[in-house]
Amino acid sequence: MIIVITNPSHINEEHTTINQLFSEGLELLHLRKKELTEIQLRKYIEAIPPKYYPKIKLHSHYHLAKEYSFRGIHVPSSLDRKSVV
């Protein structure tokens, strides 16, 4: 299984690379963009074709995972999973 974890910092046109990786068979993307606001993250997500959403795990703004039908969320061990779900 090929898994990619995004850089937490902003990278110009990163979604273009992500889309290429998905088209080449990427099976799971961990989307780590904790510094983005919800609006910024939505814009980032919407630059990725919806057919790839089930292959994404979200590392912040957890409520968006259900809205976009993502594979799930990633909760660091330092957080209580019950408090974020």
N, C-alpha and C positions, 0 to 999 in steps of 0.2 A: 504494500500500500504506500502510495506517495502522499505525504502530508507536508504542507507548507504553512509556516507561521509568518504573518506579515510583520514588518518592522513597525514598532509602535509610533514612530515619528512619521510625519507627512513626507511622502515621496511623490513628486510630480508624475502624473500619468501612470501610477502604479497599477491602477485598475486595468490598463491595457495589457500589462504583463500578466496579471492574474487571469484575464480572459484568455490569453494565449495558452497559459498553463492548463486551464480547464479544457480547452479545445484539444490539447495534447494528451489528456487523460488524468489530470490531477483529480485525486479522489477525495481529498479533504483539505479545506483551508481554515486555519485558525485566524480569525480576523481580530487583530490586536490594535485597536485605535482608541485607547482609553482617553487620550487627550482631546479627541474630537467632541464637539457638542453633538447633541442628538440631531440637529438639523444638518450639520456637516457629515455625520455618519450616514444619515439617510441618503444624502447626495452621493456619497461614496458607494453605498450599497446599490443604488439605482443605476450606477454605471456598469454594473455586472448583470448579465442576462438572468432573468428569473429562473431559467432552467437549471442554473447552477446553485440556487439557494439551498437545496437539500444537501449540498456538499460543504456547507459553511457552519462553523461553530463560532459563536460570538463571545468576545471577552469583556464587553462592557455594554451598557444600555440594554440589559438582558431582556427587557419587555419587547424589544424589536424582533427577537428570535422567533416568537410565535407569529407575529404579524407578517413576517417575510417567509415563514415556513422553513426556517433554517434547521439543520440537523440537531442543533442544540446550543448549549452555552458551556463555557469553560469558567468554572469558579475556582480561584486560587485557594489553596488549603488554608490560607490566612483568613478567609471569610467563611461565615456560616452559610452553607448552601440554602438552608431554609429561609434565611433572611432576604435572599435575592430572587427566589422563585415565586 
